[in-house]
C-alpha cells in the first residue's frame, strides 16, 4: 500500500561576492517521504530520517541568522584625499606613505571623549570664519577676531591677538567679584538685610502690643459682663468695647498683611543673596570660560594670566588656528582721531560703534564711541583696523546713557604680559 507523500528538507547556504556586493544564496533540497513507515525501510529508518532532517533544519536557520548579523553589522572605514606631484587628486581608504593626506570621510562613530575643537574643519577658526562671512573691509574683517565671553556673574568681550588662540579681555570680565560694581552689590545686600531685620523687629513689637491689647480687651469685656446689662453706663461701655475691638481687629489684619509681605521679601532676598554668593564663588575659582565666536559657535577658553596692575587678563583656546588682530601704537593717537569699538553690548554679540578720541590720558584713551555694558574687554581700533586700546570703563549718569568710554592703552597690554605679547 502506498502511503501519502511528505517532504524532508535540507538547506544549502552559500555566500559569495559579486561586483563588490555580498550575495547570500540559500537552497532548500527536498525529497518525498511516505507516511507508511515500511515503504522506506521500516520505522527505524523513518525515525532516523526525521531526526536528521530536523537537525539540518535548525542548523540552517542558525547559520542564516549568523550570516545576516555579519552582513548587517556596521563597518568602519575612512576615506583620504591626497594630491600627487602633478596636482592630481586621489581618493583612497588608506593614507599614502610619505604624503600629506586629508581625511574627508569616516564611518567611525563619534566619541564624547574628543573635544569639539579637535574635529576636522573646526580647528581652523580663521579659515571657517573668513569663508562664512567674506568681509569686504578691514574693519569688517576685524569682527572675525572679536569674541563674547560669559561667566557665572555676567558677560563681556575679548579678542584674539595670536593665531594660536590667545585672547585678551578685562580682568573684571572673568573676575567680577574684584570690581567696584561687585562690591556695591554686596553692600546693597547688606543694606537690604538690615532693612528686613528692622521690619522683622517692628512686626515683633507690634505683635507684643496687640497681645497686650487683646488681654486688656478681655478684661474690659469681663468687667462689663459683671454689671447690669440694661443700664445706661453699661450700654455705653459696650459701645466703647465694640469700638476697641474693631480697632484691634483692624490692627491685627494690618499686622498679618505686613508679615506676609515681609516673608515674601525675605524669601526673595535670600534666594538672590544665595545665588549671588554661589555665582561669586564660581567666578572666583573659575579657570575655564565660555567663549562665543562671530558665528555663535561656543568654545571653551582656559585662563592663562591675570594682570596685577591693570584691568587685563589673557585666555586661550587650545589647539586652534584663530584670526588675530594686529596691535598698533596708541602714542600717535590725538584728539579728534576716529576710532571703532567692537564687542557684545547689552548681550548683542558682534556689534560695532564708532566715534572720536575725546581725550588722551597717560594710561587711558577717552572716546565718545558707544561703550555699553558687555563691551568691556573688546578692542578699540584706529582707522587702519589696528588695536590701540582695550575697552574697560564708561562714565555716564546711567549705564545705557550717553557718556565717555575709557580704553586701556595697548602699550599697557605689552607691559603687563611681556612673555605673551610681542613688543
Secondary structure, 3 states (H helix, E strand, C coil): CCCCEEEEEEEEEEEEEECCEEEEEEEEEEEEEECCHHHHCCHHHHHHHHHHHHHHHHHHHHHHHHHHHHHHCCCCCEEEEEECCCCCEEEECCCCCCCCCEEEEECCCCCCCCCHHHCCCCCEHHHHHHHHHCCCCHHHHHHHHEEEEEECCEEEEEEECCCCCEEEECHHHHCHHHCHHHHHHHHHHHHHHHHHHHHHHHHHHHHHHHHHHHHHHHHHHHHHHHCCCCCHHHHHHHHHHHHHHHHHHHHHHHHHHHHHHHHHHHHHHHHHHHHHHHHHHHHHHCCEEEEECCCCCEEEEEEEEECCCCCCEEEECCCCECCCCCECCCCCCCCCCEEEEEECHHHCCCEEEEEEEEEECCCEEEECCCCCCCCCCCEEECCCCCEEEEEEEEECCCCCCCCEEEEEEHHHHHHHCCCCCCC
